[in-house]
């Protein structure tokens, strides 16, 4: 039977045999070899996005994002390259809200029109200001204003006439000039010389008639002056005069308001901009938001122009930098700044929908932030007041109408997951200026909601996908599509091997290095099988093959070879292991010099060479010990007592106990034994169930008294029925024990009793074997062997060197002896005369008794036993006392 379990050398490693390199070079490779399921998920997602961009996002598992040249991003770019409906440019302007100086307004322009519109809008504002300045100072404008003032004066005259005051029309011109100069008018300020004083005739030819007319005119003029002054004093006493003057001056002020003067000029400039072809067709589409934007400009610009002109004059005088708190905008911002635009997203250079790979996952990079808003002062970072023109869009907004590839783990680590998911769900995002406490004390700058109709490709693993579904109820609704990629693909019957071989050949050609031999390509493929951990599956990561190709090229170059061979590939892998092998080498030294106790020869009861993986990098043997003593039938996990046992290891100990107790489920036998199990010299914690078989063998050895062969090591899990189950890291564990045996036996010069060293693995792990050539050669030479077992009984037969029935008999015989000894000792104690009833005061807990020799001594004295008890006698006394209390009896005198 032992030979039936031995794995022949031919099954210890799968060898790849290709047809020819010429055939391989003709094979076309794809981005994701053998990943049909994952690609189908992605294609479904892209197609569904075509129906509704707001409802489909995809979660991708089994793919590790690369910062550069990521295959998923490249595939997506190629797949969407035919989608030429470019999303709109996105712009931000002031909100023109007097109650919210930091408010903003968002609108869109067709792709590529945004930059041109910003430029034309700036020119339009400048032209409106320039033309307004010209219009305000032109003679034509002055005459127009005079006519409007005449109309106001005419109405005012009617009111004054009701008070008995007449304002002659011939005074209107002088009054209008007064208004234009001062901006208001009061009758107190009406100049006397507004009346036309007659001119005296001159010369020698003045006749009497002319002189008489002049004198009459002069009398009337003086009379008008007297009346004018008298009326001026009189009307100010009238109760309605003050109100009339208030209304009168208000009308004059309205006439003099720059908005009244410049509104037509501004409207003209806006109309010119609206008549441009690329805008005229856009404004007709209300969903762009441009009509509302121009309404805001038309309403606010005429009101602000005078202030803008005043600020420009101050700036031209060189005083702008030295004036604090000057009028014209919140926080000292110029009024002109309100009429700037912020081109958040410029899609002018896109030829297809955007595909963005998010490399940074903080809020600033994903949603947006205020550019250049931080200043350093006194070694501390403060946030200066940001303007809406400082806001910068993040990747989610830039990808509007397209795709955003993002790493789920990075999103969670940066703490932006919730905000990001809200934006994805709402299909819009709000950019905020973040900063220190100094900025928090002031009003925070926020943008209006910006469109973010972005389809998200979130990359993570299966466990994270299910965790997000559990803790974020709406996650599944947002990520309706799923694309499952795998780290390895099946190569049964040679499937996909030619494609990976072509990938390797292409990689050699990419680096313009020496050509590969066929055996080099085959060797790299075999490394791909080993990396996957299975003979029939090959790793899919292109970076793995590219890295190994470069390493092999280096070895060939150092060797001066014209072609890369399998020798160079193996040298490359060996050197890679060497460069990373400092810890493995050190652990090996500690085992060799006996610091870490490992035996590789002889037989030891209850001691087994289990196999462990260190740091996920290499395997080494670990001594597992099991010790029994008379007790109440429990298994004590020392690792658990020391808080070094993980949950999976706790489970394996429970399964071990279940297996043995199930095997000994016989009322005649019972289980009057306590056993303890421990991994010796383990200080960093123990977890996993791969030592279950080793623990069972150790317990069987301890119970039967049969020694375990130390030239063997074993790994494997088991279920409650004792069936061997697969474990991970099979190749590393076998090679770890192989290296230990080779080192401790002087290169296998020293032979154990059996003449060879061996490792036992579960039969279900045989298909994982991809062992190194050196180990396979040692198996062929007979100095090393690998066995496969289906259950714990086969493992026990190999390690204990006996048939299972004989082992079981030995276990039962030892248990019988323990039981009989306990009974005999108990009977001998109960037959002694009772000296006192003090026994009833003692504890009945067996473990307490075992841990308290003083109390056991009092019990022995109480029932007439003198002298010091041997360890086995103390155990029997405690067991008998405990049993008598359990069954409600007392030790008989």
C-alpha positions in Angstrom: 0.0 0.0 0.0 2.9 2.3 0.8 4.1 2.2 -2.8 0.6 2.9 -4.1 0.7 6.3 -2.3 4.1 7.4 -3.7 3.8 10.0 -6.5 6.1 9.2 -9.4 8.6 11.8 -10.6 6.6 12.3 -13.9 3.7 13.7 -12.0 5.6 16.1 -9.8 5.9 18.8 -12.6 4.0 19.4 -15.8 6.2 19.9 -18.8 5.1 22.1 -21.7 5.9 21.0 -25.3 5.1 23.5 -28.1 5.0 22.7 -31.8 7.2 25.4 -33.4 8.0 29.1 -32.9 6.9 29.7 -36.5 3.4 28.6 -35.7 3.4 30.6 -32.5 4.4 33.8 -34.2 1.2 33.5 -36.3 -1.1 33.3 -33.3 -3.0 36.5 -32.6 -3.0 37.6 -28.9 -5.8 39.6 -27.2 -5.7 41.9 -24.2 -7.3 39.3 -21.9 -6.3 35.8 -22.9 -8.9 33.2 -21.7 -11.0 35.8 -19.9 -14.2 35.3 -21.9 -16.5 35.8 -18.8 -14.8 39.0 -17.8 -14.9 40.5 -21.3 -18.5 39.5 -21.7 -19.3 41.4 -18.6 -17.5 44.5 -19.8 -19.1 44.4 -23.3 -22.5 44.1 -21.7 -21.7 47.1 -19.6 -20.6 49.2 -22.5 -23.6 48.2 -24.5 -26.0 49.0 -21.7 -24.4 52.4 -21.2 -25.5 53.2 -24.7 -29.1 52.8 -23.6 -28.9 54.8 -20.3 -25.7 56.4 -19.0 -27.3 57.1 -15.6 -28.1 53.5 -14.7 -25.1 51.3 -15.5 -21.8 51.1 -13.8 -19.7 48.0 -13.5 -17.6 46.4 -10.8 -14.6 44.5 -12.1 -13.1 41.6 -10.0 -9.9 39.7 -10.6 -8.0 42.5 -12.3 -5.2 44.5 -10.6 -5.1 48.1 -11.9 -1.7 49.4 -13.1 -0.8 53.0 -12.9 0.5 53.0 -16.5 -0.5 51.0 -19.6 -3.3 49.2 -17.9 -5.0 46.6 -20.1 -8.5 47.4 -18.9 -8.1 51.1 -19.7 -6.6 50.3 -23.1 -9.4 47.9 -23.9 -12.0 50.4 -22.9 -10.4 53.2 -25.0 -10.4 50.9 -28.0 -14.0 49.7 -27.4 -15.4 53.2 -27.1 -13.2 54.8 -29.8 -16.2 54.7 -32.2 -18.4 56.6 -29.8 -17.9 60.1 -31.4 -20.7 61.9 -29.6 -18.4 64.1 -27.6 -19.8 65.4 -24.3 -20.3 69.2 -23.8 -17.8 71.6 -22.4 -18.7 72.7 -18.9 -18.5 76.3 -17.7 -19.0 78.2 -14.4 -19.9 81.8 -13.9 -20.9 84.1 -11.0 -24.4 83.5 -9.7 -25.0 87.3 -9.5 -26.9 86.8 -6.3 -26.7 89.8 -4.0 -27.3 87.6 -1.0 -24.7 85.1 -1.9 -21.5 86.7 -3.3 -19.9 83.3 -3.7 -22.8 81.7 -5.5 -22.1 80.3 -9.0 -24.0 79.4 -12.1 -23.2 76.3 -14.2 -24.0 75.9 -17.9 -22.7 74.0 -20.9 -21.5 74.6 -24.5 -21.1 72.1 -27.3 -17.7 70.3 -27.2 -15.0 72.6 -28.3 -17.1 75.8 -28.2 -16.3 76.5 -24.5 -12.9 78.0 -25.0 -14.0 80.2 -27.9 -17.0 81.3 -26.0 -14.9 82.3 -23.0 -12.7 84.4 -25.2 -15.6 86.0 -27.1 -17.5 86.7 -23.8 -14.4 88.5 -22.4 -14.2 90.6 -25.5 -17.9 91.3 -25.3 -17.6 92.6 -21.7 -14.6 94.7 -22.6 -16.4 96.2 -25.6 -19.5 96.9 -23.6 -17.4 98.8 -21.0 -15.5 100.7 -23.7 -18.6 101.6 -25.7 -20.4 102.6 -22.5 -17.6 104.9 -21.6 -17.7 106.5 -25.1 -21.5 106.8 -25.0 -21.5 108.3 -21.5 -19.3 111.2 -22.6 -20.5 111.8 -26.2 -22.3 115.1 -27.3 -25.1 113.1 -28.8 -25.7 111.3 -25.5 -25.7 114.7 -23.7 -28.3 116.1 -26.0 -30.5 113.0 -25.5 -30.2 113.4 -21.7 -31.1 117.1 -21.9 -34.3 116.2 -23.8 -35.2 113.7 -21.1 -34.4 116.3 -18.4 -36.7 118.8 -20.2 -39.5 116.3 -20.0 -39.0 115.9 -16.3 -38.9 119.7 -15.8 -42.1 120.1 -17.7 -43.9 117.7 -15.3 -42.2 119.4 -12.4 -43.4 122.8 -13.6 -47.0 121.8 -13.5 -46.6 120.9 -9.8 -44.9 124.2 -9.1 -47.6 126.1 -10.9 -50.2 124.7 -8.5 -48.1 126.3 -5.8 -48.3 129.6 -7.7 -44.7 129.4 -9.0 -43.9 129.6 -12.6 -40.7 128.3 -14.1 -40.2 129.8 -17.5 -39.4 127.4 -20.3 -36.5 129.6 -21.3 -34.8 128.5 -18.1 -34.8 124.8 -19.0 -31.5 124.8 -20.7 -29.7 126.3 -17.7 -31.4 123.9 -15.4 -30.5 120.9 -17.5 -26.8 121.9 -17.5 -27.1 122.2 -13.7 -28.4 118.7 -13.5 -25.8 117.3 -15.8 -23.1 118.9 -13.6 -24.4 118.1 -10.1 -26.8 115.1 -10.7 -29.6 116.8 -8.8 -31.6 120.1 -8.6 -33.2 122.2 -5.9 -35.0 125.5 -6.4 -32.6 127.0 -3.9 -29.9 126.3 -6.4 -31.7 127.8 -9.4 -29.3 130.6 -10.4 -30.8 134.1 -10.8 -28.9 134.6 -14.0 -31.0 131.7 -15.4 -33.3 134.6 -16.4 -32.3 136.4 -19.6 -31.2 139.9 -18.6 -31.9 142.4 -21.4 -28.9 144.0 -23.1 -28.7 147.8 -23.2 -28.5 149.3 -26.7 -25.1 150.7 -27.7 -24.0 153.3 -30.1 -24.9 156.8 -31.2 -27.9 155.8 -33.2 -30.0 154.6 -30.2 -33.5 156.0 -30.7 -36.0 156.7 -28.1 -38.1 153.7 -28.9 -35.2 151.3 -28.3 -34.3 152.9 -25.1 -37.9 152.7 -23.9 -38.1 149.0 -24.8 -34.9 148.3 -23.0 -36.1 150.0 -19.8 -39.4 148.1 -19.9 -37.5 144.8 -20.3 -35.2 145.7 -17.4 -38.2 146.4 -15.2 -39.8 143.1 -16.0 -36.4 141.3 -15.4 -36.0 142.9 -11.9 -39.6 142.1 -11.1 -39.0 138.4 -12.2 -36.0 138.3 -10.0 -38.0 139.6 -7.0 -40.8 137.2 -7.7 -38.4 134.3 -8.2 -36.8 134.9 -4.8 -40.1 135.4 -3.1 -41.6 132.3 -4.6 -38.5 130.3 -3.7 -39.0 131.2 0.0 -42.7 130.7 -0.2 -42.8 127.3 -1.8 -40.4 125.8 0.7 -43.0 126.4 3.4 -45.5 124.2 1.5 -46.0 120.7 3.0 -46.0 118.9 -0.4 -42.9 120.6 -1.7 -40.4 118.3 0.1 -42.0 115.1 -1.3 -42.2 116.5 -4.8 -38.5 117.5 -4.7 -37.7 114.0 -3.5 -39.6 112.5 -6.4 -38.1 115.0 -8.8 -34.5 114.4 -7.7 -35.1 110.6 -7.9 -36.3 110.9 -11.5 -33.2 113.0 -12.3 -31.0 110.4 -10.5 -32.6 107.6 -12.5 -31.8 109.5 -15.7 -28.2 110.0 -14.6 -27.8 106.3 -13.5 -25.1 104.6 -15.7 -27.5 101.6 -16.2 -30.0 103.9 -17.8 -27.3 105.5 -19.9 -25.5 102.3 -20.8 -28.2 99.7 -20.9 -28.8 100.1 -24.6 -25.1 99.9 -25.3 -24.8 96.7 -23.2 -27.7 95.2 -24.9 -26.2 96.0 -28.3 -22.9 94.2 -27.4 -24.7 91.1 -26.0 -26.9 90.9 -29.2 -23.8 91.0 -31.3 -22.3 88.0 -29.4 -25.6 86.1 -29.6 -25.7 86.5 -33.4 -22.5 84.5 -33.8 -23.2 81.2 -35.6 -21.9 78.8 -33.0 -24.0 80.5 -30.3 -27.2 81.2 -32.2 -27.8 77.5 -32.7 -26.9 76.7 -29.1 -29.1 79.3 -27.3 -32.1 77.8 -29.0 -31.5 74.7 -26.9 -32.7 75.6 -23.4 -31.0 72.7 -21.7 -27.6 74.4 -22.2 -28.6 77.1 -19.7 -27.3 79.9 -21.9 -30.6 81.8 -22.1 -30.8 82.2 -18.3 -27.1 83.1 -18.2 -27.6 86.0 -20.6 -30.6 87.2 -18.7 -28.4 87.5 -15.7 -25.8 89.4 -17.7 -28.4 91.8 -19.1 -29.8 92.5 -15.6 -26.5 93.0 -13.8 -23.9 94.4 -16.2 -25.6 97.8 -16.8 -25.8 98.2 -13.0 -22.2 97.4 -12.4 -20.6 99.2 -15.3 -20.1 102.5 -13.6 -18.4 100.7 -10.7 -16.2 98.7 -13.1 -15.2 101.9 -14.9 -14.4 103.5 -11.5 -12.2 100.5 -10.5 -10.4 100.7 -13.8 -9.7 104.4 -13.3 -8.2 103.6 -9.9 -6.2 100.8 -11.3 -4.8 103.0 -14.0 -3.7 105.5 -11.4 -1.6 102.8 -9.8 -3.6 102.8 -6.6 -5.3 99.4 -6.8 -2.6 97.5 -4.8 -2.7 100.0 -1.8 -6.4 100.4 -1.3 -8.1 98.1 1.3 -11.7 97.3 1.3 -12.4 99.2 -1.9 -15.9 99.0 -3.3 -16.8 96.4 -5.9 -17.1 92.8 -4.8 -17.0 90.6 -1.7 -13.7 90.2 0.1 -12.0 92.9 -2.0 -12.6 91.3 -5.4 -13.1 93.6 -8.3 -16.5 94.0 -9.8 -15.0 93.1 -13.2 -14.1 89.6 -11.8 -17.8 88.8 -11.6 -17.9 88.8 -15.4 -15.2 86.2 -15.9 -15.9 82.6 -16.9 -14.3 79.4 -15.6 -14.0 76.7 -18.3 -14.1 73.7 -16.0 -14.1 71.0 -18.7 -12.7 71.6 -22.2 -13.4 68.7 -24.6 -12.1 70.4 -27.7 -9.3 67.9 -28.2 -11.4 64.7 -27.7 -12.1 62.5 -30.7 -14.3 60.0 -28.7 -16.0 59.9 -25.4 -13.5 60.4 -22.5 -12.0 57.5 -20.7 -10.2 58.6 -17.5 -8.1 56.3 -15.3 -8.1 57.9 -11.8 -4.6 57.7 -10.3 -5.4 59.8 -7.2 -8.5 59.0 -5.1 -8.8 62.0 -2.8 -11.8 64.3 -2.9 -9.7 67.1 -4.6 -8.7 64.8 -7.5 -12.0 63.0 -7.9 -14.6 65.8 -7.5 -12.5 69.0 -7.6 -11.0 71.8 -5.5 -9.8 75.4 -5.6 -6.6 75.8 -7.4 -3.8 77.8 -5.8 -5.9 78.6 -2.8 -3.3 77.7 -0.2 -0.7 80.1 1.1 2.0 79.6 3.7 2.6 82.1 6.4 4.8 81.6 9.5 5.3 77.9 8.7 1.6 77.3 8.6 -0.7 76.6 5.7 -3.7 78.9 5.3 -6.5 79.1 2.8 -6.9 82.5 1.1 -10.3 83.4 -0.1 -10.9 81.6 -3.4 -12.9 82.8 -6.3 -15.1 80.7 -8.5 -12.5 81.0 -11.2 -10.1 79.1 -9.0 -12.3 76.0 -8.9 -10.9 73.0 -10.8 -12.9 70.0 -11.9 -12.0 66.5 -10.7 -11.9 63.3 -12.7 -15.5 62.4 -12.2 -16.6 65.7 -13.7 -14.0 65.6 -16.5 -15.3 62.1 -17.4 -18.9 63.4 -17.8 -20.5 61.5 -20.7 -17.7 59.0 -20.7 -16.0 56.5 -18.4 -14.0 56.7 -15.2 -11.8 53.7 -14.1 -11.3 53.7 -10.3 -9.8 51.5 -7.6 -12.3 50.6 -4.9 -9.7 50.0 -2.2 -8.0 53.3 -2.8 -11.4 55.0 -2.7 -12.1 53.5 0.7 -8.6 54.2 2.1 -8.9 57.9 1.1 -12.2 58.2 2.9 -14.0 59.6 -0.2 -16.2 56.6 -0.9 -19.5 58.1 0.4 -19.1 61.5 -1.3 -18.1 59.8 -4.5 -21.1 57.4 -4.4 -23.5 60.3 -3.8 -22.1 62.1 -6.9 -22.5 59.0 -9.0 -26.0 58.4 -7.8 -27.0 62.1 -8.4 -25.2 62.3 -11.7 -23.8 65.6 -10.5 -21.1 66.9 -8.2 -20.4 70.1 -6.2 -16.9 71.4 -6.1 -15.8 72.7 -2.8 -12.7 74.6 -1.7 -11.2 72.7 1.2 -8.6 74.0 3.6 -7.5 74.7 7.1 -9.5 76.0 10.1 -8.8 79.6 8.9 -11.1 78.9 5.8 -13.7 77.1 7.8 -14.4 80.2 9.9 -15.3 82.0 6.7 -18.0 81.1 4.1 -16.9 78.1 2.1 -16.8 78.4 -1.7 -19.0 75.9 -3.5 -19.9 75.5 -7.1 -23.3 75.0 -8.5 -24.1 71.4 -9.2 -22.0 70.3 -12.2 -23.1 67.5 -14.6 -21.4 64.2 -13.9 -23.2 61.6 -16.1 -20.2 59.4 -15.8 -20.2 55.6 -16.2 -17.9 54.1 -13.5 -15.7 51.1 -13.8 -14.8 50.2 -10.2 -12.0 47.6 -9.7 -11.7 45.4 -6.6 -11.9 41.8 -5.5 -14.8 39.5 -4.8 -14.7 39.9 -1.0 -14.8 43.7 -1.3 -17.7 43.5 -3.8 -19.9 41.5 -1.4 -18.8 43.7 1.6 -19.9 46.9 -0.3 -23.2 45.2 -1.2 -23.8 44.4 2.4 -22.9 47.8 3.9 -24.1 50.1 1.2 -27.7 49.1 0.3 -27.8 51.1 -2.9 -24.5 49.8 -4.2 -26.1 46.9 -6.2 -28.5 49.3 -7.9 -25.7 51.6 -9.0 -23.4 48.8 -10.1 -25.8 46.6 -12.0 -23.1 45.0 -14.1 -20.2 42.8 -13.0 -17.2 41.6 -14.8 -15.3 38.7 -13.3 -11.7 38.2 -14.3 -9.5 35.5 -12.9 -5.8 35.4 -12.0 -5.4 32.1 -13.9 -7.1 30.3 -16.8 -7.5 26.7 -17.6 -5.0 25.1 -20.0 -6.5 21.7 -20.1 -5.8 20.0 -23.5 -3.4 22.9 -24.3 -6.0 25.6 -24.4 -4.6 29.2 -24.4 -1.0 27.9 -24.2 -0.3 29.1 -27.8 -1.7 32.5 -27.0 0.5 32.9 -24.0 3.5 31.6 -25.9 2.8 34.3 -28.6 2.6 36.9 -25.8 6.0 35.8 -24.6 7.5 35.9 -28.2 6.0 39.4 -28.7 7.6 40.5 -25.5 11.0 39.3 -26.6 10.6 41.2 -29.8 9.5 44.4 -28.0 12.8 44.7 -26.2 14.8 44.1 -29.4 16.8 41.5 -27.5 18.1 38.2 -28.6 15.6 35.7 -29.9 14.3 32.9 -27.6 14.8 29.2 -28.1 11.7 27.1 -28.0 12.7 25.6 -24.6 12.9 29.2 -23.2 9.3 29.9 -24.1 8.3 26.5 -22.7 10.2 27.2 -19.5 8.5 30.6 -19.0 5.1 29.0 -19.6 5.9 26.4 -16.9 6.8 29.2 -14.5 3.4 30.6 -15.3 1.8 27.3 -14.3 3.8 27.3 -11.1 2.9 30.8 -10.2 -0.8 30.0 -10.5 -0.4 27.1 -8.1 -1.9 24.5 -10.4 -0.7 22.3 -13.2 -3.7 23.0 -15.4 -4.0 26.7 -14.8 -1.7 29.4 -16.0 -1.3 32.9 -14.6 -2.8 35.6 -16.7 -0.9 38.7 -15.6 1.1 40.0 -18.6 3.5 41.8 -16.3 4.7 38.5 -14.9 5.8 37.3 -18.3 7.2 40.6 -19.3 9.3 40.7 -16.2 10.6 37.2 -16.7 11.5 37.9 -20.3 13.6 40.9 -19.3 15.3 39.0 -16.6 16.1 36.1 -19.0 17.4 38.6 -21.6 19.8 39.9 -19.0 21.1 36.5 -18.2 21.6 35.7 -21.9 23.4 39.0 -22.3 25.7 38.3 -19.4 26.3 34.8 -20.9 27.1 36.3 -24.3 24.5 34.0 -25.8 22.9 34.7 -29.2 19.6 33.2 -28.1 17.8 32.9 -24.8 17.5 29.3 -23.6 15.7 27.6 -20.7 19.0 27.7 -18.8 18.8 31.5 -18.8 15.2 31.5 -17.7 16.0 29.2 -14.8 19.1 31.3 -13.9 16.8 34.4 -13.9 14.3 32.7 -11.5 17.1 31.3 -9.3 18.7 34.8 -8.9 15.3 36.3 -8.2 14.8 33.8 -5.4 18.3 34.5 -4.1 17.8 38.3 -4.0 14.6 37.8 -2.0 15.8 34.9 0.1 17.7 36.5 3.0 15.0 35.6 5.6 14.6 32.1 4.2 18.3 31.6 4.4 18.4 32.8 8.0 15.6 30.5 9.1 17.4 27.6 7.4 20.6 28.5 9.4 18.6 28.5 12.6 17.3 25.1 11.9 20.7 23.7 10.9 22.4 24.9 14.1 19.6 23.6 16.3 18.3 27.0 17.4 15.0 26.0 15.8 14.4 22.4 16.8 13.7 20.1 13.8 14.5 16.4 13.6 14.9 14.6 10.3 15.8 11.1 11.5 14.6 8.6 14.0 11.2 8.2 15.7 9.6 10.3 18.3 6.3 9.8 20.1 3.8 12.7 19.6 6.2 14.8 17.5 5.5 15.6 13.9 7.2 17.7 11.2 4.4 20.0 10.0 4.9 22.4 7.1 4.4 26.1 7.3 4.6 29.1 4.9 6.7 32.0 6.2 5.7 35.5 5.1 3.9 34.1 2.1 7.3 33.6 0.4 8.8 30.2 1.4 8.1 27.0 3.3 9.8 25.4 6.3 9.1 22.6 8.7 7.7 23.3 12.1 7.8 20.8 15.0 4.3 20.0 16.2 4.0 18.2 19.6 1.2 16.4 21.3 1.4 15.1 24.9 -1.2 13.1 26.8 -1.9 12.6 30.4 -4.7 11.1 32.5 -7.6 13.4 32.5 -11.2 14.0 31.7 -11.0 13.5 27.9 -10.3 17.0 26.5 -7.8 18.4 24.0 -6.0 21.5 25.1 -4.8 23.9 22.4 -1.7 25.6 24.0 -1.6 28.2 21.1 -5.1 29.2 22.1 -4.2 29.5 25.8 -1.3 31.8 24.8 -3.6 33.9 22.5 -1.6 32.8 19.5 -4.2 30.7 17.7 -6.3 32.0 14.8 -9.9 31.0 14.1 -9.0 28.5 11.4 -6.4 26.8 13.6 -9.0 26.6 16.5 -11.3 24.9 14.1 -8.6 22.4 13.0 -8.0 21.4 16.7 -11.7 20.8 17.2 -11.8 18.7 14.1 -8.8 16.7 15.3 -10.6 16.0 18.6 -13.7 15.0 16.7 -11.8 12.6 14.5 -10.1 10.8 17.3 -13.1 10.6 19.6 -15.2 9.4 16.7 -12.7 6.6 16.1 -12.7 5.6 19.8 -16.4 5.9 20.3 -16.7 2.7 22.3 -18.2 2.5 25.8 -15.7 -0.1 26.7 -12.8 2.2 26.0 -14.0 5.7 27.0 -11.4 8.5 26.9 -9.9 9.1 30.4 -7.1 11.1 28.9 -6.3 14.8 28.4 -4.0 15.8 25.5 -2.3 19.1 24.7 -1.1 20.2 21.3 1.4 23.0 20.4 3.6 24.3 17.6 7.0 24.6 19.2 8.9 27.8 18.9 6.1 29.7 17.3 5.9 33.2 18.6 4.1 35.1 15.9 0.7 33.3 16.0 -0.6 30.2 14.2 -3.5 30.1 11.8 -4.9 28.0 9.0 -6.1 24.4 9.0 -3.3 22.8 6.9 -1.8 21.2 10.0 -5.0 19.1 10.8 -3.5 15.9 9.5 -0.2 16.5 11.4 -2.2 17.1 14.6 -4.2 13.9 14.2 -1.0 11.9 13.5 0.6 13.4 16.6 -2.3 12.6 18.8 -2.5 9.1 17.5 1.2 8.7 18.2 0.8 10.0 21.7 -2.2 7.7 22.4 -0.6 4.6 20.9 2.9 5.2 22.1 4.2 4.6 18.5 6.9 6.9 17.4 6.6 9.2 14.3 9.2 8.9 11.6 11.1 12.2 11.6 12.4 11.9 8.1 8.8 12.6 7.0 6.9 15.9 7.0 3.2 16.2 6.4 0.7 18.9 5.4 -3.0 18.7 4.8 -6.4 19.7 6.1 -9.2 17.2 7.0 -12.9 17.0 7.7 -14.6 15.4 10.7 -14.6 12.1 9.0 -10.8 12.2 8.5 -10.8 12.7 4.8 -7.8 14.7 3.6 -8.5 18.1 2.1 -6.5 20.4 -0.1 -4.3 23.2 1.2 -2.4 26.1 -0.3 1.3 26.6 -0.9 2.0 22.9 -1.7 5.1 23.5 -3.8 6.7 25.9 -1.4 6.1 23.5 1.6 7.6 20.5 -0.2 10.6 22.4 -1.4 11.0 23.9 2.1 11.4 20.5 3.7 13.5 19.3 0.8 16.0 22.2 1.4 16.0 21.5 5.2 16.8 17.8 4.7 19.5 18.5 2.1 21.2 21.0 4.4 21.0 18.9 7.5 22.1 15.7 5.7 25.2 17.2 4.0 23.6 17.1 0.6 21.8 13.8 1.3 25.1 12.1 2.2 23.6 11.1 5.5 20.6 8.8 5.1 17.8 8.2 7.6 16.6 4.8 8.6 14.4 4.5 5.6 17.1 5.7 3.2 15.0 8.7 2.0 13.2 11.8 3.1 9.5 12.4 2.3 6.6 14.7 2.3 2.9 13.7 2.6 0.3 15.8 0.9 -3.5 15.4 0.3 -4.3 13.5 -2.9 -6.4 16.5 -4.0 -3.2 18.6 -4.1 -1.3 16.4 -6.5 -2.6 18.4 -9.5 -0.9 21.5 -8.0 2.6 20.1 -8.1 5.1 22.1 -10.2 8.3 21.3 -8.3 11.8 22.4 -9.2 14.0 20.3 -11.5 16.5 19.6 -8.6 13.8 18.2 -6.4 12.4 16.0 -9.2 15.9 14.7 -9.9 16.3 13.7 -6.2 13.0 11.8 -6.4 14.2 10.0 -9.5 17.4 9.1 -7.5 15.3 7.8 -4.6 16.6 10.2 -1.9 13.4 12.1 -1.7 9.8 11.1 -2.1 6.3 12.6 -2.2 3.2 10.7 -1.0 -0.5 11.4 -1.5 -3.1 10.3 1.0 -6.8 10.3 1.0 -7.4 10.2 4.8 -5.7 10.3 8.1 -5.4 6.5 8.4 -3.1 6.4 5.3 -1.1 9.2 6.8 -0.7 7.4 10.1 0.4 4.2 8.4 3.1 6.1 6.5 4.4 8.1 9.5 4.1 5.4 12.1 5.1 2.5 9.9 2.3 0.1 10.9 -1.1 -0.9 9.6 -4.0 1.1 10.9 -5.6 -1.8 12.7 -2.4 -2.3 14.6 -2.2 1.4 15.4 -5.8 1.4 16.6 -5.2 -1.6 18.8 -2.2 0.1 20.4 -4.3 3.2 21.1 -7.0 1.2 22.8 -4.6 -0.9 24.7 -2.9 2.2 26.2 -6.3 3.7 27.0 -7.4 0.4 28.7 -4.3 0.5 30.8 -5.0 4.1 31.9 -8.6 3.2 32.6 -7.7 0.1 34.6 -5.0 1.9 36.6 -7.5 4.6 37.5 -10.0 2.0 38.6 -7.6 -0.1 40.6 -6.2 3.0 42.4 -9.6 4.3 43.0 -10.7 0.9 44.5 -7.6 0.8 46.7 -8.4 4.3 48.1 -12.0 3.6 48.7 -11.2 0.4 50.7 -9.3 2.4 53.4 -11.0 3.2 56.7 -12.5 6.7 56.8 -10.6 8.9 59.2 -12.6 12.2 58.9 -15.4 13.8 57.0 -13.3 16.8 56.0 -13.2 15.4 52.4 -16.5 17.0 51.7 -15.0 20.4 52.0 -12.6 20.0 49.1 -13.1 21.1 45.6 -14.6 18.6 43.1 -13.2 20.2 40.0 -10.6 17.9 38.5 -8.4 20.5 36.9 -8.3 22.5 40.1 -7.1 19.4 41.9 -4.5 18.7 39.4 -3.2 22.2 39.6 -3.2 22.1 43.5 -0.8 19.5 44.9 -1.4 20.7 48.5 -5.1 20.0 48.3 -4.5 16.5 46.9 -2.1 15.9 49.8 -4.8 16.8 52.3 -7.3 14.4 50.5 -4.7 11.6 50.7 -4.0 12.2 54.4 -7.8 12.4 55.1 -8.3 8.9 53.8 -5.3 7.3 55.4 -2.6 7.5 52.7 0.8 8.5 53.9 4.0 9.4 52.2 4.7 11.3 49.0 2.6 10.3 46.0 4.1 9.6 42.6 2.9 11.7 39.7 0.7 8.9 38.3 -0.7 8.3 41.8 -1.6 11.9 42.2 -3.3 11.8 38.8 -5.3 8.7 39.8 -6.3 10.1 43.2 -7.6 13.3 41.6 -9.5 11.3 38.9 -11.1 9.0 41.5 -12.1 11.8 43.8 -13.5 13.8 40.9 -15.5 10.7 39.6 -16.9 10.0 43.1 -18.3 13.5 43.3 -19.7 13.5 39.8 -21.6 10.3 40.5 -22.8 11.6 43.9 -20.8 9.2 46.0 -18.1 9.6 48.6 -14.8 7.7 48.9 -15.6 4.8 51.2 -13.6 4.5 54.5 
